[in-house]
Amino acid sequence: MRSTKNILCLLFLFVTVSSFAQSKREWMEYADAAYKNEDYKTAISFYLKVVDKGTAVDITRPYEAKPYVKIRKVKDTAKVIDPTKTITSDPTEQYAIHQIADSYRLNHDYANAEIWFKKSVDNNSPDYPYERFWYGDALMKNQRYPGAAYQFEQVMTDAEKKDSAMFKLAKLKIAGCYLATDTSNIKAGVKVIKMDSIFNAGTASFAVNYYGDANTIQFTTAREGNTVIDPKKQDSKFICDIYTLKKTNSGWNSLEKVSGPVDTETHEGAGFLTLDRSNYFFTRWSTINKNECSIYLSKSMNDKWLSAEKLNDNINLAGYKTMQPSLSPDGSILYFSSNRPGGFGKMDLWYVNLDDDSRPTSSPINMGSLFNTAEDEVTPFFHYYTSTLYFSSSGHAGFGGLDIFKSSYNSDSLWSAPKNMGAPFNTSKDDAYFVLERSQRNGFLTSDRDDCKDCTGGACYKIYALEKDPLVYDLRGTVYNSENNQVIPNAMITMKDIRGDKEPVYLFTDAEGNYFTTLDEGMELYLKAQKNKFFGDAGNVTTLGLTESAHLVKDFFLSPIPSGDIVIPGIEYDLDKATLRPASQKILDDLTDFLNLN
């Protein structure tokens, strides 16, 4: 009898253990499927089942809008897991903990990502050698910069001579930690203000751009009422459509969808309207491959938008992302971001030449290592009036996540080194889609810097307005005697507008030979210093293209006029010809400049 009872007990124990093991396998399958579908919140709930069988499934939406997918319902048997008690040597549980941490990271819930990456680091599994990097990244996103820098230093030690890419990336992150804690990178006179619900209703709002003028804007949003074909299969609040808003004395209002065949049942966003309002470029996601999107063009005819067409294979590649169009002032160059082959890493900045009909004429050109890194470079915006390209990057030294950078295009057809915009433009989270109106005093950006109720436990993209104090420019300098460097008082400085839009301005140096004046934005000036019994001196000063306040300096050096005659070198011609020799041409050119100056 006792033997029979023992057999029954063993059989019961075997069945119980087998059922538990089977349950773990099921949870893992469900979790991996949700993770693959980028439904990270649901994946977390299932992975937690592997760590603790009693954990409930909390089905919520991912960070960015995704097509609606029906999820298997699970009975709520909530039991809170204490992550400090989940150190394990079981490879299955180590994998689940790693996946929980990574799912929180990908869902932009960095507070929980920090907790679970710390646990994965403590598990010390050889299967995840750089878990410490992601732990440091989560600390950085949570503005815990000293702790993050320490973790990245450990990563550098581990990666040295083993993984040069990880070594460089950890080194870059350390630079970002120091950048973020340097108070000199906080820009004065700037306000970043979260917009109200007319902008930020719904699960995500992003990608503001101007729509013809500074008082009309367009933006992308996922919210109730967006375009769907079958409400039973699609949830409108997870579909991205493009809207416009107008600014009046009462604020931003008159919300409506972009007219024409732009908003469809697929995701669309990041639109760009050309200056003449004749061409509208925008991004549309594939209905077949969620990792593919392309740039489309709609043309205006008789005040009506024609059917949108996908740009040709010169720019759009099947299976890749081509997105976020921005044009040069004359419409001849299209800037965009893409993960197409031939880049430096993930998403890169590219440009392509357009013909008179706004079609690509050749293959795109990568913007090179000055801009692009092994990480992401996205959301280009070319500011016409300052010839400045703004973009976001996670591969240049930054505060954490995507940071906004700028690079100016100068008269020598060269781009300046990208410069981090600093705080409050940038935060430890993602900051992107920066745009600026002509005066540089107002603009918009998109950020996930604040938690939102629609993204439980994480954050989602919202729109922020920026207000900047007027840029201030001034010019000062000193006039010297070029022979002895003594100052020259009461010298006259003539300032002429090169474009001829303004009348000349005359200044005089004080007793110490100094002069000072304020300057307007966008000025190009020719300056000439003169004084009786001295030869003049001249130079140019400009505020055109400057994106920050500046204190400019221009000194002049006047040569005393010698007593007696001034000898001019001989002017020579080619033999038996009326053609000046090159050396003589230069003498006459210099003489002309001298006479004009004096």
C-alpha positions as CSV (number, residue, x, y, z in Angstrom):
1,M,0.0,0.0,0.0
2,R,2.8,2.4,1.0
3,S,4.6,1.5,-2.3
4,T,1.5,2.4,-4.3
5,K,1.2,5.8,-2.5
6,N,4.9,6.5,-3.2
7,I,4.4,5.8,-6.9
8,L,1.4,8.0,-7.0
9,C,3.3,10.9,-5.3
10,L,6.2,10.5,-7.7
11,L,3.8,10.5,-10.6
12,F,2.1,13.6,-9.3
13,L,5.4,15.4,-8.9
14,F,6.6,14.4,-12.4
15,V,3.3,15.6,-13.9
16,T,3.6,18.9,-12.0
17,V,7.2,19.5,-13.0
18,S,6.5,18.6,-16.6
19,S,3.5,21.0,-16.7
20,F,5.6,23.8,-15.2
21,A,8.4,23.2,-17.7
22,Q,5.9,23.1,-20.5
23,S,4.4,26.4,-19.2
24,K,7.9,28.0,-19.3
25,R,8.4,27.0,-22.9
26,E,5.0,28.4,-23.8
27,W,5.7,31.7,-22.1
28,M,9.1,31.9,-23.9
29,E,7.5,31.2,-27.3
30,Y,4.8,33.9,-26.7
31,A,7.5,36.3,-25.5
32,D,9.8,35.8,-28.4
33,A,7.0,36.2,-30.9
34,A,5.9,39.5,-29.3
35,Y,9.5,40.7,-29.2
36,K,10.0,39.8,-32.9
37,N,6.8,41.7,-33.6
38,E,8.2,44.7,-31.7
39,D,5.4,44.5,-29.2
40,Y,7.8,45.0,-26.3
41,K,5.4,45.6,-23.5
42,T,3.6,42.3,-24.2
43,A,7.0,40.6,-24.6
44,I,8.0,41.8,-21.1
45,S,4.9,40.4,-19.6
46,F,5.5,36.9,-21.1
47,Y,9.3,37.0,-20.2
48,L,8.3,37.8,-16.6
49,K,6.3,34.6,-16.7
50,V,9.5,32.7,-17.3
51,V,11.2,34.4,-14.3
52,D,8.1,34.1,-12.1
53,K,5.1,32.0,-13.2
54,G,2.6,34.2,-11.4
55,T,3.3,37.4,-13.2
56,A,0.4,38.9,-15.0
57,V,0.3,39.9,-18.7
58,D,0.0,43.6,-19.2
59,I,-0.8,44.2,-22.9
60,T,0.0,47.7,-24.0
61,R,1.1,49.4,-27.2
62,P,4.8,49.8,-28.2
63,Y,6.7,53.1,-28.3
64,E,6.0,54.0,-31.9
65,A,2.7,53.4,-33.7
66,K,2.6,49.9,-35.2
67,P,-0.2,48.0,-37.1
68,Y,-2.7,46.6,-34.7
69,V,-2.1,42.9,-33.9
70,K,-4.5,40.8,-31.8
71,I,-2.6,39.4,-28.7
72,R,-3.4,36.2,-26.9
73,K,-5.3,37.1,-23.7
74,V,-3.9,35.8,-20.4
75,K,-5.7,35.7,-17.1
76,D,-4.5,38.4,-14.7
77,T,-2.8,36.7,-11.8
78,A,-0.7,39.6,-10.8
79,K,2.4,39.1,-8.7
80,V,5.1,41.7,-8.4
81,I,8.6,40.4,-9.0
82,D,11.5,41.9,-6.9
83,P,14.3,42.2,-9.5
84,T,16.9,42.2,-6.7
85,K,16.1,38.5,-6.1
86,T,16.4,37.2,-9.6
87,I,20.2,36.4,-9.8
88,T,20.3,33.0,-11.5
89,S,22.7,30.6,-13.2
90,D,19.9,29.1,-15.2
91,P,20.6,30.0,-18.9
92,T,16.9,30.2,-19.7
93,E,16.2,32.6,-16.9
94,Q,19.3,34.6,-17.8
95,Y,18.0,34.9,-21.3
96,A,14.6,36.0,-20.1
97,I,16.2,38.7,-17.9
98,H,18.3,39.9,-20.7
99,Q,15.2,40.1,-23.0
100,I,13.2,41.9,-20.3
101,A,16.0,44.5,-20.0
102,D,16.3,44.9,-23.8
103,S,12.5,45.1,-24.3
104,Y,12.4,48.0,-21.7
105,R,15.2,49.7,-23.6
106,L,13.5,49.3,-27.0
107,N,10.3,50.6,-25.5
108,H,12.2,53.6,-24.1
109,D,11.3,52.8,-20.5
110,Y,14.8,53.5,-19.2
111,A,14.0,53.4,-15.5
112,N,13.0,49.7,-15.8
113,A,15.8,49.1,-18.3
114,E,18.3,50.3,-15.7
115,I,17.0,47.8,-13.1
116,W,17.0,44.8,-15.4
117,F,20.3,45.5,-17.1
118,K,21.8,45.8,-13.7
119,K,20.4,42.3,-12.9
120,S,21.7,40.9,-16.2
121,V,25.1,42.4,-15.4
122,D,25.1,40.7,-12.0
123,N,24.2,37.4,-13.6
124,N,27.6,37.7,-15.5
125,S,26.5,35.5,-18.3
126,P,29.1,35.0,-21.1
127,D,26.3,35.0,-23.6
128,Y,25.9,38.8,-23.1
129,P,29.4,40.2,-22.8
130,Y,28.4,43.8,-23.3
131,E,25.4,44.0,-21.1
132,R,27.3,46.5,-19.0
133,F,27.3,48.9,-22.0
134,W,23.5,48.9,-22.1
135,Y,23.4,49.2,-18.3
136,G,25.6,52.4,-18.7
137,D,23.4,53.6,-21.5
138,A,20.3,53.3,-19.3
139,L,22.0,55.2,-16.5
140,M,22.9,57.9,-19.0
141,K,19.3,58.1,-20.3
142,N,18.3,58.5,-16.6
143,Q,20.8,61.4,-16.2
144,R,23.0,59.4,-13.9
145,Y,26.1,60.5,-15.7
146,P,28.9,59.6,-13.2
147,G,27.6,56.1,-12.8
148,A,27.2,55.8,-16.5
149,A,30.7,57.0,-17.2
150,Y,32.0,54.3,-14.7
151,Q,30.2,51.6,-16.5
152,F,31.5,52.7,-19.9
153,E,35.1,52.8,-18.5
154,Q,34.6,49.1,-17.5
155,V,33.4,48.4,-21.0
156,M,36.5,50.0,-22.5
157,T,38.7,47.9,-20.3
158,D,36.8,44.7,-21.4
159,A,36.6,45.6,-25.1
160,E,40.2,46.8,-25.5
161,K,42.0,44.6,-28.0
162,K,38.8,42.5,-28.4
163,D,36.2,44.8,-30.0
164,S,37.4,48.1,-31.4
165,A,33.9,49.2,-32.4
166,M,32.6,48.7,-28.8
167,F,35.7,50.4,-27.4
168,K,35.2,53.5,-29.6
169,L,31.5,53.6,-28.8
170,A,32.1,53.4,-25.0
171,K,34.7,56.1,-25.3
172,L,32.2,58.3,-27.2
173,K,29.6,57.7,-24.5
174,I,32.1,58.9,-21.8
175,A,32.6,62.1,-23.8
176,G,28.9,62.5,-23.9
177,C,28.7,62.1,-20.1
178,Y,31.2,64.9,-19.6
179,L,29.4,67.1,-22.2
180,A,26.1,66.7,-20.4
181,T,27.6,67.7,-17.0
182,D,29.4,70.8,-18.4
183,T,27.2,73.8,-17.5
184,S,28.7,75.8,-20.3
185,N,26.6,73.7,-22.7
186,I,23.3,75.1,-21.3
187,K,22.2,77.8,-23.7
188,A,20.8,81.0,-22.2
189,G,17.7,82.7,-23.6
190,V,16.1,79.5,-24.9
191,K,12.7,78.1,-23.8
192,V,11.5,74.6,-24.8
193,I,7.7,74.3,-24.2
194,K,5.6,71.2,-24.5
195,M,2.7,71.9,-26.8
196,D,-1.0,71.3,-25.8
197,S,-3.3,68.5,-26.9
198,I,-4.1,70.0,-30.3
199,F,-0.6,69.0,-31.1
200,N,0.0,66.1,-28.7
201,A,-3.3,64.2,-28.5
202,G,-2.9,60.5,-29.2
203,T,-0.1,58.0,-28.9
204,A,2.6,59.9,-30.7
205,S,3.1,63.3,-32.4
206,F,6.3,64.4,-34.2
207,A,7.9,65.9,-37.3
208,V,6.7,69.5,-37.4
209,N,7.6,71.4,-40.5
210,Y,6.5,74.7,-42.0
211,Y,3.7,74.5,-44.6
212,G,4.2,77.4,-46.9
213,D,4.7,80.1,-44.2
214,A,5.7,80.5,-40.5
215,N,2.0,80.6,-39.4
216,T,1.1,77.3,-41.0
217,I,2.7,74.1,-39.9
218,Q,2.3,70.4,-40.6
219,F,3.0,67.5,-38.3
220,T,2.6,63.8,-38.0
221,T,0.4,62.2,-35.4
222,A,-1.1,58.8,-34.4
223,R,-4.5,59.5,-32.9
224,E,-8.2,58.5,-32.9
225,G,-9.9,59.3,-36.2
226,N,-6.9,58.6,-38.5
227,T,-7.4,56.9,-41.8
228,V,-8.2,53.1,-41.8
229,I,-10.0,50.8,-44.2
230,D,-11.2,48.1,-41.8
231,P,-11.7,49.3,-38.2
232,K,-11.9,45.6,-37.2
233,K,-8.4,45.0,-38.3
234,Q,-6.9,48.4,-37.8
235,D,-6.9,50.7,-34.8
236,S,-6.9,54.4,-36.0
237,K,-5.0,55.6,-32.9
238,F,-1.9,53.6,-34.0
239,I,-1.9,54.9,-37.7
240,C,0.2,57.9,-38.5
241,D,-1.3,60.7,-40.6
242,I,-0.2,64.2,-41.5
243,Y,-2.2,67.2,-40.2
244,T,-1.9,71.0,-40.6
245,L,-2.5,73.8,-38.1
246,K,-2.8,77.6,-38.5
247,K,-1.6,80.2,-36.1
248,T,-4.0,83.1,-35.3
249,N,-4.3,85.7,-32.6
250,S,-5.9,83.0,-30.4
251,G,-3.1,80.5,-30.9
252,W,-2.8,77.4,-33.0
253,N,-6.1,76.0,-34.4
254,S,-7.9,74.9,-37.5
255,L,-6.6,71.3,-37.3
256,E,-7.2,69.4,-40.5
257,K,-5.5,66.6,-42.5
258,V,-3.3,67.5,-45.3
259,S,-5.5,67.8,-48.4
260,G,-5.1,65.5,-51.4
261,P,-4.1,61.8,-51.7
262,V,-1.5,61.9,-48.9
263,D,-3.2,60.4,-45.9
264,T,-4.1,56.7,-46.5
265,E,-4.6,53.6,-44.4
266,T,-0.8,53.2,-44.2
267,H,1.7,55.2,-42.0
268,E,2.7,58.6,-43.5
269,G,4.7,61.4,-42.0
270,A,7.7,63.8,-42.1
271,G,6.3,65.9,-45.0
272,F,8.1,68.8,-46.8
273,L,6.4,71.5,-48.9
274,T,8.7,73.4,-51.4
275,L,8.9,77.2,-51.2
276,D,6.8,77.7,-54.2
277,R,4.2,75.3,-52.8
278,S,4.2,73.2,-56.0
279,N,5.7,70.0,-54.7
280,Y,5.0,68.0,-51.5
281,F,7.5,65.3,-50.4
282,F,6.6,62.9,-47.6
283,T,7.4,59.4,-46.2
284,R,5.1,56.4,-46.5
285,W,5.6,53.1,-44.9
286,S,5.3,49.8,-46.8
287,T,2.1,47.7,-46.3
288,I,4.2,44.5,-46.7
289,N,7.4,45.1,-44.9
290,K,7.2,47.2,-41.7
291,N,11.0,47.8,-41.9
292,E,10.6,49.6,-45.3
293,C,9.5,53.1,-46.1
294,S,9.9,55.4,-49.1
295,I,9.8,59.0,-50.1
296,Y,6.7,60.0,-52.2
297,L,6.0,63.1,-54.2
298,S,2.7,64.9,-54.8
299,K,2.5,67.8,-57.3
300,S,0.1,70.7,-57.2
301,M,-1.9,71.6,-60.3
302,N,-4.7,74.2,-60.4
303,D,-4.6,74.3,-56.6
304,K,-5.2,70.5,-56.4
305,W,-2.8,67.8,-55.3
306,L,-2.2,65.1,-57.8
307,S,-1.9,61.4,-56.8
308,A,1.3,60.8,-54.9
309,E,4.0,58.8,-56.7
310,K,6.8,56.9,-55.2
311,L,10.2,58.3,-56.3
312,N,12.3,56.1,-58.5
313,D,14.8,53.4,-57.6
314,N,17.6,56.0,-57.6
315,I,16.5,56.9,-54.1
316,N,14.0,54.3,-52.8
317,L,15.4,50.8,-52.3
318,A,13.2,47.8,-51.6
319,G,13.7,46.4,-48.1
320,Y,15.3,49.6,-46.7
321,K,14.2,52.8,-45.1
322,T,14.3,56.0,-47.1
323,M,12.6,58.8,-45.2
324,Q,12.5,62.4,-43.8
325,P,12.9,64.5,-46.9
326,S,14.3,68.1,-46.8
327,L,15.2,70.3,-49.8
328,S,17.7,73.0,-50.6
329,P,16.2,76.5,-51.3
330,D,16.2,76.1,-55.1
331,G,14.7,72.6,-54.9
332,S,17.7,71.1,-56.7
333,I,19.0,68.9,-53.7
334,L,17.0,66.5,-51.6
335,Y,18.4,65.6,-48.2
336,F,17.1,62.5,-46.5
337,S,18.0,59.7,-44.1
338,S,18.3,56.0,-45.0
339,N,19.8,52.7,-43.9
340,R,20.5,51.8,-47.6
341,P,23.8,49.9,-48.4
342,G,26.9,52.0,-48.7
343,G,26.6,53.9,-45.5
344,F,28.6,54.1,-42.3
345,G,26.3,52.2,-40.0
346,K,22.6,52.3,-39.3
347,M,20.7,55.3,-40.5
348,D,22.8,57.8,-42.5
349,L,22.3,61.3,-44.1
350,W,22.3,61.3,-47.9
351,Y,21.5,63.7,-50.7
352,V,20.5,63.4,-54.3
353,N,20.2,65.9,-57.1
354,L,16.8,66.6,-58.6
355,D,15.9,67.7,-62.1
356,D,13.5,70.6,-62.9
357,D,10.6,68.2,-62.5
358,S,11.8,67.3,-58.9
359,R,12.8,63.7,-59.9
360,P,16.2,62.2,-58.8
361,T,18.7,62.4,-61.6
362,S,21.3,60.1,-60.2
363,S,22.2,57.8,-57.4
364,P,22.2,59.3,-53.9
365,I,25.5,60.5,-52.3
366,N,26.4,59.7,-48.7
367,M,27.2,62.9,-46.8
368,G,30.4,61.3,-45.5
369,S,32.1,60.7,-42.2
370,L,31.9,64.4,-41.1
371,F,28.2,63.7,-40.5
372,N,27.6,60.0,-40.4
373,T,28.8,57.5,-37.8
374,A,28.2,53.8,-37.1
375,E,25.0,54.8,-35.2
376,D,22.0,56.8,-36.4
377,E,21.9,60.1,-38.2
378,V,18.3,61.2,-39.0
379,T,15.8,64.1,-39.5
380,P,17.8,66.5,-41.6
381,F,16.4,70.1,-41.9
382,F,18.2,72.7,-44.1
383,H,17.7,76.3,-42.8
384,Y,17.6,78.4,-46.0
385,Y,18.5,81.7,-44.5
386,T,21.7,80.6,-42.7
387,S,22.7,77.7,-45.0
388,T,22.7,75.5,-41.9
389,L,21.9,71.8,-41.8
390,Y,20.3,70.6,-38.6
391,F,20.0,66.9,-37.9
392,S,19.9,64.4,-35.0
393,S,22.5,61.8,-34.2
394,S,23.2,59.1,-31.6
395,G,26.8,58.6,-32.9
396,H,28.3,62.0,-32.1
397,A,29.1,62.9,-28.5
398,G,25.8,63.8,-26.9
399,F,23.6,63.9,-23.8
400,G,22.2,60.5,-24.4
401,G,19.9,59.1,-27.2
402,L,19.5,61.2,-30.3
403,D,20.9,64.8,-29.9
404,I,20.4,67.7,-32.3
405,F,23.4,69.0,-34.2
406,K,24.1,71.7,-36.7
407,S,26.6,72.3,-39.5
408,S,26.9,75.4,-41.7
409,Y,27.7,75.5,-45.4
410,N,30.2,78.2,-46.1
411,S,31.2,80.2,-49.2
412,D,34.1,77.8,-49.9
413,S,31.4,75.0,-50.4
414,L,32.5,73.2,-47.3
415,W,30.5,72.0,-44.3
416,S,31.6,72.9,-40.8
417,A,32.1,70.2,-38.2
418,P,28.8,69.3,-36.6
419,K,28.2,71.1,-33.3
420,N,26.0,69.8,-30.5
421,M,23.2,72.3,-29.8
422,G,23.4,71.8,-26.1
423,A,20.6,72.1,-23.5
424,P,17.7,72.7,-23.4
425,F,17.5,71.6,-27.0
426,N,19.0,68.3,-26.0
427,T,18.3,66.0,-23.1
428,S,19.3,62.5,-22.0
429,K,16.5,61.1,-24.1
430,D,15.8,61.3,-27.9
431,D,15.5,64.8,-29.4
432,A,14.9,65.1,-33.2
433,Y,12.9,66.8,-36.0
434,F,14.4,70.2,-35.3
435,V,13.0,73.1,-37.5
436,L,13.5,76.8,-37.3
437,E,11.7,79.7,-38.9
438,R,13.6,82.5,-40.8
439,S,14.3,84.8,-37.8
440,Q,15.7,81.9,-35.8
441,R,13.6,83.0,-32.8
442,N,10.9,80.3,-33.0
443,G,10.8,76.7,-34.0
444,F,9.9,73.2,-33.0
445,L,11.4,69.9,-32.0
446,T,10.2,66.4,-31.2
447,S,11.3,64.6,-28.0
448,D,10.4,61.8,-25.6
449,R,12.0,63.7,-22.7
450,D,8.7,63.5,-20.6
451,D,6.8,60.4,-19.6
452,C,3.3,60.2,-21.0
453,K,0.2,58.4,-19.8
454,D,-0.4,56.8,-23.2
455,C,2.9,54.9,-23.0
456,T,2.7,53.2,-19.6
457,G,6.1,52.8,-18.0
458,G,7.9,54.5,-20.9
459,A,7.7,57.6,-23.1
460,C,6.6,58.5,-26.6
461,Y,7.3,61.3,-29.1
462,K,5.7,64.6,-28.4
463,I,6.0,68.1,-30.0
464,Y,7.7,71.0,-28.3
465,A,7.9,74.6,-29.3
466,L,11.1,76.6,-28.8
467,E,11.5,80.3,-28.2
468,K,14.8,82.0,-28.5
469,D,15.8,85.5,-27.5
470,P,16.8,87.7,-30.4
471,L,20.4,87.1,-31.6
472,V,22.7,89.9,-30.7
473,Y,25.6,91.0,-32.9
474,D,28.1,93.8,-32.3
475,L,31.4,94.9,-33.8
476,R,34.4,96.5,-32.2
477,G,38.0,97.2,-33.1
478,T,41.0,99.5,-32.9
479,V,42.8,101.5,-35.6
480,Y,46.6,101.4,-35.4
481,N,49.6,103.0,-37.0
482,S,51.0,100.1,-38.9
483,E,54.6,101.3,-38.5
484,N,54.7,101.7,-34.7
485,N,51.4,100.1,-33.5
486,Q,50.3,103.3,-31.8
487,V,46.5,103.8,-31.7
488,I,45.0,106.4,-34.0
489,P,42.2,108.5,-32.5
490,N,39.5,110.2,-34.5
491,A,39.9,107.9,-37.5
492,M,36.8,107.4,-39.7
493,I,35.2,104.0,-40.2
494,T,32.8,103.8,-43.2
495,M,30.4,100.8,-43.2
496,K,28.7,100.0,-46.5
497,D,26.0,97.4,-47.1
498,I,27.4,95.2,-49.9
499,R,23.9,94.6,-51.2
500,G,23.1,98.3,-51.2
501,D,19.9,97.9,-49.2
502,K,21.0,100.3,-46.4
503,E,22.7,103.7,-46.3
504,P,26.4,103.9,-45.3
505,V,27.2,104.4,-41.6
506,Y,30.1,106.5,-40.4
507,L,31.9,105.9,-37.1
508,F,34.9,107.6,-35.5
509,T,37.5,106.1,-33.1
510,D,37.7,107.5,-29.6
511,A,40.8,108.8,-27.8
512,E,42.1,105.3,-27.5
513,G,41.6,104.4,-31.1
514,N,38.6,102.2,-30.5
515,Y,35.2,102.0,-32.2
516,F,32.0,100.0,-31.4
517,T,28.6,99.5,-33.1
518,T,25.7,97.0,-33.0
519,L,24.9,95.0,-36.1
520,D,21.7,93.6,-37.6
521,E,21.1,90.0,-38.6
522,G,22.0,88.9,-42.1
523,M,24.3,91.9,-42.9
524,E,27.3,91.8,-45.3
525,L,29.4,94.9,-44.8
526,Y,32.4,96.5,-46.5
527,L,34.4,98.5,-43.9
528,K,37.0,101.2,-44.7
529,A,39.2,103.0,-42.1
530,Q,40.7,106.4,-43.1
531,K,42.7,109.2,-41.5
532,N,44.3,112.3,-42.9
533,K,48.0,111.7,-43.8
534,F,47.5,107.9,-43.7
535,F,46.8,105.3,-46.4
536,G,43.4,103.6,-45.8
537,D,42.7,100.0,-44.8
538,A,39.7,97.9,-45.5
539,G,38.0,94.6,-44.8
540,N,34.7,92.7,-44.7
541,V,32.4,91.7,-41.9
542,T,29.2,89.6,-42.0
543,T,26.4,88.3,-39.8
544,L,24.9,86.4,-42.6
545,G,24.5,82.7,-41.8
546,L,25.3,83.1,-38.1
547,T,23.1,80.9,-35.8
548,E,24.3,82.3,-32.5
549,S,24.9,85.7,-31.0
550,A,28.4,87.0,-31.7
551,H,30.8,89.7,-30.7
552,L,32.9,90.5,-33.8
553,V,36.3,92.2,-33.9
554,K,37.9,94.0,-36.8
555,D,41.1,96.0,-36.4
556,F,42.7,98.3,-39.0
557,F,46.3,99.2,-39.6
558,L,47.0,102.5,-41.5
559,S,50.3,103.3,-43.1
560,P,51.6,106.9,-43.0
561,I,51.8,108.6,-46.3
562,P,55.5,109.2,-47.1
563,S,56.8,112.6,-48.0
564,G,57.9,113.1,-51.6
565,D,56.9,111.2,-54.7
566,I,55.5,107.7,-54.7
567,V,57.2,105.5,-57.3
568,I,55.0,103.1,-59.3
569,P,56.8,100.1,-60.9
570,G,57.2,100.2,-64.7
571,I,54.3,98.9,-66.8
572,E,55.5,96.5,-69.4
573,Y,53.8,95.0,-72.6
574,D,54.6,92.0,-74.6
575,L,57.0,92.6,-77.5
576,D,55.3,94.3,-80.5
577,K,51.9,93.8,-78.8
578,A,49.3,95.9,-76.9
579,T,49.0,93.1,-74.3
580,L,50.0,93.7,-70.7
581,R,52.4,91.2,-69.1
582,P,50.9,89.3,-66.1
583,A,53.1,91.1,-63.6
584,S,52.1,94.5,-65.0
585,Q,48.4,93.5,-64.9
586,K,48.8,92.8,-61.2
587,I,50.5,96.2,-60.6
588,L,47.6,98.0,-62.3
589,D,45.1,96.0,-60.3
590,D,46.8,96.8,-57.1
591,L,47.0,100.5,-58.1
592,T,43.2,100.5,-58.8
593,D,42.5,99.0,-55.4
594,F,44.8,101.6,-53.8
595,L,43.1,104.5,-55.5
596,N,39.6,103.2,-54.6
597,L,40.6,102.8,-51.0
598,N,42.1,106.3,-50.7
